[in-house]
Amino acid sequence: MLDELETTRPAPTRGRIVARWVAAALAFLVVIGLAGLPLYVFPRTDKPVKADAVVVLGPGTPQRVDLGTRLVAEGYASHLYVSTPASMRDYAPCFNIDTTCFTPSPTTTRGEARFTLDEARAHGWSRVIVITGDFHVSRARFIFDRCSGVDPVMLGTDEERTAFGWVYQYAYQSAGFVKAVIVGCAKS
């Protein structure tokens, strides 16, 4: 009887196989999209508190630099550090008296955390305010918690994204998390 049932079931057609793969891929994308909401779209951010410095992660977008400048003006810290590529040393904010532009090595979030660690050791810092885009807050917190040697106060700025921009950031930030786990805080 069991043999009869197995032989009466039609073999899946090519269309059914493709439909199953498409359904599985869509389900996977929905799960990834939902899992990414608390990491990339609505990350946990902190309230500004007094700190030793404000560090703006690159790129130093106007939103990030404006927030950092405002926090320094409001007395949350006395100095603003802005991560910029060497080619942008003529970037206007770099000429403010209470701002230092730096180029991390490597030019990654890990390099920015290492820069912060070096500055913390040199100046006795224990807490910094770190500013980045909302989509980057979770990964930056992960790296700064492990590699900066200070208590990071994480703030995010809302930077407009297209649908493609969000897809790109989901992929980029997810790959960055994997890299951060694998590479850790190594210098190079």
VOVO-149726 format. One record per residue (C-alpha): residue number from 1; x, y, z; residue in three letters. Coordinates in Angstrom, 2 decimals, decimal comma. Layout:
[atom NUM [X Y Z] 'Ala'] ...
This chain:
[atom 1 [0,00 0,00 0,00] 'Met'] [atom 2 [2,80 2,45 0,90] 'Leu'] [atom 3 [4,53 1,71 -2,41] 'Asp'] [atom 4 [1,34 2,61 -4,26] 'Glu'] [atom 5 [1,13 6,02 -2,54] 'Leu'] [atom 6 [4,73 6,85 -3,37] 'Glu'] [atom 7 [4,30 6,01 -7,02] 'Thr'] [atom 8 [1,07 7,97 -7,41] 'Thr'] [atom 9 [2,56 11,27 -6,23] 'Arg'] [atom 10 [3,72 13,25 -9,26] 'Pro'] [atom 11 [7,33 14,31 -9,40] 'Ala'] [atom 12 [7,81 18,01 -8,71] 'Pro'] [atom 13 [7,90 20,03 -11,88] 'Thr'] [atom 14 [10,63 22,51 -12,63] 'Arg'] [atom 15 [8,15 25,32 -11,97] 'Gly'] [atom 16 [7,32 23,97 -8,51] 'Arg'] [atom 17 [10,98 23,63 -7,63] 'Ile'] [atom 18 [11,64 27,22 -8,72] 'Val'] [atom 19 [8,56 28,43 -6,80] 'Ala'] [atom 20 [9,81 26,70 -3,64] 'Arg'] [atom 21 [13,24 28,31 -3,99] 'Trp'] [atom 22 [11,69 31,73 -4,59] 'Val'] [atom 23 [9,42 31,30 -1,55] 'Ala'] [atom 24 [12,37 30,22 0,59] 'Ala'] [atom 25 [14,45 33,19 -0,61] 'Ala'] [atom 26 [11,62 35,62 0,10] 'Leu'] [atom 27 [11,10 34,12 3,57] 'Ala'] [atom 28 [14,84 34,45 4,21] 'Phe'] [atom 29 [14,80 38,10 3,13] 'Leu'] [atom 30 [11,82 38,85 5,36] 'Val'] [atom 31 [13,56 37,23 8,35] 'Val'] [atom 32 [16,78 39,17 7,64] 'Ile'] [atom 33 [14,82 42,39 7,18] 'Gly'] [atom 34 [12,99 41,94 10,48] 'Leu'] [atom 35 [16,14 40,87 12,33] 'Ala'] [atom 36 [17,92 43,97 11,05] 'Gly'] [atom 37 [15,30 46,44 12,28] 'Leu'] [atom 38 [16,67 46,71 15,84] 'Pro'] [atom 39 [20,26 46,69 14,57] 'Leu'] [atom 40 [20,17 49,06 11,63] 'Tyr'] [atom 41 [16,88 50,97 11,53] 'Val'] [atom 42 [16,04 51,43 15,23] 'Phe'] [atom 43 [19,34 50,83 17,06] 'Pro'] [atom 44 [19,79 51,36 20,78] 'Arg'] [atom 45 [21,29 54,81 21,27] 'Thr'] [atom 46 [22,27 56,62 24,44] 'Asp'] [atom 47 [21,40 60,01 25,83] 'Lys'] [atom 48 [24,23 62,54 25,74] 'Pro'] [atom 49 [26,20 62,74 28,98] 'Val'] [atom 50 [29,39 64,52 29,99] 'Lys'] [atom 51 [32,37 62,91 28,30] 'Ala'] [atom 52 [36,05 63,49 27,69] 'Asp'] [atom 53 [35,60 63,99 23,93] 'Ala'] [atom 54 [33,19 63,67 21,04] 'Val'] [atom 55 [34,32 61,40 18,19] 'Val'] [atom 56 [32,54 61,62 14,82] 'Val'] [atom 57 [33,00 58,48 12,76] 'Leu'] [atom 58 [33,60 58,82 9,06] 'Gly'] [atom 59 [32,39 59,99 6,81] 'Pro'] [atom 60 [31,95 63,26 8,65] 'Gly'] [atom 61 [28,54 64,04 7,20] 'Thr'] [atom 62 [27,02 67,46 7,95] 'Pro'] [atom 63 [24,49 65,81 10,30] 'Gln'] [atom 64 [27,22 64,09 12,32] 'Arg'] [atom 65 [29,53 67,10 12,49] 'Val'] [atom 66 [26,64 69,45 13,37] 'Asp'] [atom 67 [25,58 67,18 16,24] 'Leu'] [atom 68 [29,17 66,90 17,49] 'Gly'] [atom 69 [29,69 70,67 17,27] 'Thr'] [atom 70 [26,43 71,27 19,13] 'Arg'] [atom 71 [27,39 68,83 21,91] 'Leu'] [atom 72 [30,75 70,57 22,38] 'Val'] [atom 73 [29,03 73,98 22,41] 'Ala'] [atom 74 [26,57 72,67 25,04] 'Glu'] [atom 75 [29,46 71,53 27,26] 'Gly'] [atom 76 [29,14 67,75 26,96] 'Tyr'] [atom 77 [32,84 67,60 26,02] 'Ala'] [atom 78 [35,56 70,11 25,33] 'Ser'] [atom 79 [36,86 68,75 22,04] 'His'] [atom 80 [35,51 67,26 18,81] 'Leu'] [atom 81 [37,42 64,67 16,79] 'Tyr'] [atom 82 [36,27 64,04 13,21] 'Val'] [atom 83 [37,41 61,02 11,21] 'Ser'] [atom 84 [38,28 62,18 7,70] 'Thr'] [atom 85 [40,28 60,75 4,83] 'Pro'] [atom 86 [43,66 62,39 4,33] 'Ala'] [atom 87 [42,35 63,91 1,10] 'Ser'] [atom 88 [39,81 65,98 3,10] 'Met'] [atom 89 [42,19 67,81 5,43] 'Arg'] [atom 90 [40,84 71,09 4,02] 'Asp'] [atom 91 [37,35 70,13 5,28] 'Tyr'] [atom 92 [35,95 73,30 6,93] 'Ala'] [atom 93 [35,19 71,79 10,38] 'Pro'] [atom 94 [38,86 70,78 10,68] 'Cys'] [atom 95 [39,77 74,44 11,13] 'Phe'] [atom 96 [37,63 75,03 14,24] 'Asn'] [atom 97 [39,73 75,62 17,34] 'Ile'] [atom 98 [37,97 72,87 19,30] 'Asp'] [atom 99 [38,07 70,31 16,47] 'Thr'] [atom 100 [40,75 67,85 15,41] 'Thr'] [atom 101 [40,45 65,87 12,19] 'Cys'] [atom 102 [42,22 62,54 12,05] 'Phe'] [atom 103 [42,71 59,75 9,55] 'Thr'] [atom 104 [42,42 56,36 11,26] 'Pro'] [atom 105 [44,65 53,45 10,40] 'Ser'] [atom 106 [43,13 51,32 9,06] 'Pro'] [atom 107 [40,44 53,59 7,66] 'Thr'] [atom 108 [37,66 51,56 9,26] 'Thr'] [atom 109 [35,58 51,67 12,42] 'Thr'] [atom 110 [38,23 49,48 14,01] 'Arg'] [atom 111 [40,85 52,10 13,10] 'Gly'] [atom 112 [38,67 54,81 14,61] 'Glu'] [atom 113 [38,33 52,77 17,82] 'Ala'] [atom 114 [42,11 52,23 17,89] 'Arg'] [atom 115 [42,64 55,99 17,46] 'Phe'] [atom 116 [40,27 56,57 20,37] 'Thr'] [atom 117 [42,17 54,02 22,46] 'Leu'] [atom 118 [45,46 55,81 21,75] 'Asp'] [atom 119 [43,95 59,20 22,63] 'Glu'] [atom 120 [42,30 57,77 25,76] 'Ala'] [atom 121 [45,64 56,44 26,95] 'Arg'] [atom 122 [47,42 59,72 26,15] 'Ala'] [atom 123 [44,81 61,96 27,79] 'His'] [atom 124 [43,31 59,73 30,49] 'Gly'] [atom 125 [39,87 59,51 28,93] 'Trp'] [atom 126 [37,26 57,19 30,37] 'Ser'] [atom 127 [34,20 58,11 28,28] 'Arg'] [atom 128 [33,63 59,44 24,77] 'Val'] [atom 129 [30,52 60,33 22,82] 'Ile'] [atom 130 [30,62 58,52 19,48] 'Val'] [atom 131 [28,49 59,86 16,62] 'Ile'] [atom 132 [27,68 57,92 13,48] 'Thr'] [atom 133 [24,72 57,18 11,20] 'Gly'] [atom 134 [21,82 55,28 12,80] 'Asp'] [atom 135 [22,45 52,28 10,55] 'Phe'] [atom 136 [26,02 52,01 11,91] 'His'] [atom 137 [25,38 52,50 15,64] 'Val'] [atom 138 [25,07 48,81 16,60] 'Ser'] [atom 139 [28,22 47,71 14,81] 'Arg'] [atom 140 [30,17 50,76 16,02] 'Ala'] [atom 141 [29,07 50,03 19,61] 'Arg'] [atom 142 [30,19 46,41 19,21] 'Phe'] [atom 143 [33,65 47,51 18,02] 'Ile'] [atom 144 [34,09 50,41 20,45] 'Phe'] [atom 145 [33,03 48,26 23,41] 'Asp'] [atom 146 [35,82 45,84 22,56] 'Arg'] [atom 147 [38,55 48,01 21,06] 'Cys'] [atom 148 [38,46 51,61 22,31] 'Ser'] [atom 149 [39,32 51,23 25,99] 'Gly'] [atom 150 [36,62 53,74 26,98] 'Val'] [atom 151 [32,93 53,79 27,78] 'Asp'] [atom 152 [31,28 54,77 24,48] 'Pro'] [atom 153 [28,12 56,85 24,53] 'Val'] [atom 154 [26,59 56,04 21,15] 'Met'] [atom 155 [24,53 58,60 19,23] 'Leu'] [atom 156 [23,14 58,18 15,74] 'Gly'] [atom 157 [22,07 60,67 13,15] 'Thr'] [atom 158 [19,18 60,12 10,80] 'Asp'] [atom 159 [20,67 60,14 7,33] 'Glu'] [atom 160 [18,25 59,67 4,45] 'Glu'] [atom 161 [18,55 56,44 2,49] 'Arg'] [atom 162 [16,94 55,18 -0,67] 'Thr'] [atom 163 [15,58 51,63 -0,74] 'Ala'] [atom 164 [18,81 50,56 -2,45] 'Phe'] [atom 165 [20,79 52,43 0,24] 'Gly'] [atom 166 [19,05 50,43 2,97] 'Trp'] [atom 167 [19,70 47,14 1,18] 'Val'] [atom 168 [23,35 48,16 0,80] 'Tyr'] [atom 169 [23,66 49,14 4,47] 'Gln'] [atom 170 [22,04 45,89 5,65] 'Tyr'] [atom 171 [24,55 43,90 3,62] 'Ala'] [atom 172 [27,54 46,14 4,44] 'Tyr'] [atom 173 [26,87 46,35 8,18] 'Gln'] [atom 174 [26,16 42,61 8,42] 'Ser'] [atom 175 [29,43 41,81 6,66] 'Ala'] [atom 176 [31,13 44,33 8,97] 'Gly'] [atom 177 [29,80 42,49 12,03] 'Phe'] [atom 178 [31,20 39,21 10,70] 'Val'] [atom 179 [34,56 40,87 10,02] 'Lys'] [atom 180 [34,61 42,46 13,50] 'Ala'] [atom 181 [34,08 39,06 15,09] 'Val'] [atom 182 [36,78 37,42 12,99] 'Ile'] [atom 183 [39,41 40,20 13,03] 'Val'] [atom 184 [38,77 41,54 16,52] 'Gly'] [atom 185 [40,89 44,53 17,56] 'Cys'] [atom 186 [44,06 43,61 15,66] 'Ala'] [atom 187 [46,09 46,65 14,58] 'Lys'] [atom 188 [46,45 45,95 10,88] 'Ser'] 
